Amino acid sequence: MMVPINFSEVLKNYPNSVFIETGTYWGGGIFAALRANVLGAGFEKIYSIEIDRCRFEDAVKLFERNTNVIIIYGDSRVKLKEVLEEVFEPATIFLDAHFNRGEVEYSEECPILEELEAIKQHHIKSHTILVDDRHSFLNDLGMSGIKQKTIIRHLKNINENYEITTDYGYIPKRTNDEIIVAKEKTE
Ligand SMILES: C[S@@+](CC[C@H](N)C(=O)[O-])C[C@H]1O[C@@H](n2cnc3c(N)ncnc32)[C@H](O)[C@@H]1O
């Protein structure tokens, strides 16, 4: 497999008509999803949820011409469920909401387990789920004390047929084990 040049080349391998991201930050995930569309991903709607008001407002301005990009202000623990209420087909869901070093005031805890619970409650069980920053869940404490094995258990609780693999995360981390991928097995 060729090493991807940027994250869009990773995302294009997980096509669906809906792309949902938690944690917008400066919009890198949205740019990657838009570029993945040029490569054939087919994301007709791109949703991104951001808890920080300034980042949310900047992203709204940045993508104001992209009518298929919908940016939502708020906590993914609440907003992911609301977004999923508008989704009636399998989506590619990129979970990347967490605090950055020195920013704990925005979110004391990593919301990943609540996000996975929201996905579990949804009527579609075949979403493709990408969990970013796998390495942060590997050390003794894990991000917010959450370990990779807990995340995998929650993924399997959504759909026991999920195949769990890893892939390249946001470049420049150039190893193919930075995101956890849960995808339904295809025959
Ligand atoms: C690592 S950055 C996201 C990077 C972005 N996905 C990209 O690919 O460029 C994490 C973002 O998550 C946001 N965040 C933290 N906790 C959140 C929560 N509970 N809900 C929504 N956003 C959250 C932070 O404000 C920050 O902007």
The ligand as an SDF file (V2000), in Angstrom:
LIG
                    3D

 27 29  0  0  0  0  0  0  0  0999 V2000
   -7.6590   17.4690   17.7570 C   0  0  0  0  0  0  0  0  0  0  0  0
   -8.7290   18.8230   17.4950 S   0  0  0  0  0  0  0  0  0  0  0  0
   -9.6590   18.3280   16.0700 C   0  0  0  0  0  0  0  0  0  0  0  0
   -8.8420   18.3570   14.7900 C   0  0  0  0  0  0  0  0  0  0  0  0
   -9.6840   18.2420   13.5320 C   0  0  0  0  0  0  0  0  0  0  0  0
  -10.6100   17.1140   13.6150 N   0  0  0  0  0  0  0  0  0  0  0  0
   -8.7960   18.0710   12.3210 C   0  0  0  0  0  0  0  0  0  0  0  0
   -8.7430   16.9460   11.7470 O   0  0  0  0  0  0  0  0  0  0  0  0
   -8.1400   19.0320   11.9180 O   0  0  0  0  0  0  0  0  0  0  0  0
   -9.9020   18.6040   18.7730 C   0  0  0  0  0  0  0  0  0  0  0  0
  -11.0410   19.6240   18.7720 C   0  0  0  0  0  0  0  0  0  0  0  0
  -12.0980   19.0670   19.5640 O   0  0  0  0  0  0  0  0  0  0  0  0
  -12.7460   20.1180   20.2340 C   0  0  0  0  0  0  0  0  0  0  0  0
  -13.4790   19.4930   21.3390 N   0  0  0  0  0  0  0  0  0  0  0  0
  -13.0220   19.0880   22.5500 C   0  0  0  0  0  0  0  0  0  0  0  0
  -14.0060   18.5140   23.2640 N   0  0  0  0  0  0  0  0  0  0  0  0
  -15.1270   18.5520   22.4860 C   0  0  0  0  0  0  0  0  0  0  0  0
  -16.4740   18.1220   22.6660 C   0  0  0  0  0  0  0  0  0  0  0  0
  -16.8700   17.5060   23.7850 N   0  0  0  0  0  0  0  0  0  0  0  0
  -17.3520   18.3410   21.6500 N   0  0  0  0  0  0  0  0  0  0  0  0
  -16.9640   18.9550   20.4960 C   0  0  0  0  0  0  0  0  0  0  0  0
  -15.7020   19.3940   20.2740 N   0  0  0  0  0  0  0  0  0  0  0  0
  -14.7910   19.1840   21.2470 C   0  0  0  0  0  0  0  0  0  0  0  0
  -11.6010   21.0450   20.6250 C   0  0  0  0  0  0  0  0  0  0  0  0
  -12.0620   22.3610   20.8950 O   0  0  0  0  0  0  0  0  0  0  0  0
  -10.7010   20.9510   19.3850 C   0  0  0  0  0  0  0  0  0  0  0  0
  -11.0000   21.9950   18.4690 O   0  0  0  0  0  0  0  0  0  0  0  0
  1  2  1  0
  2  3  1  0
  2 10  1  0
  3  4  1  0
  4  5  1  0
  5  6  1  0
  5  7  1  0
  7  8  2  0
  7  9  1  0
 10 11  1  0
 11 12  1  0
 11 26  1  0
 12 13  1  0
 13 14  1  0
 13 24  1  0
 14 15  1  0
 14 23  1  0
 15 16  2  0
 16 17  1  0
 17 18  1  0
 17 23  2  0
 18 19  1  0
 18 20  2  0
 20 21  1  0
 21 22  2  0
 22 23  1  0
 24 25  1  0
 24 26  1  0
 26 27  1  0
M  CHG  2   2   1   9  -1
M  END
$$$$
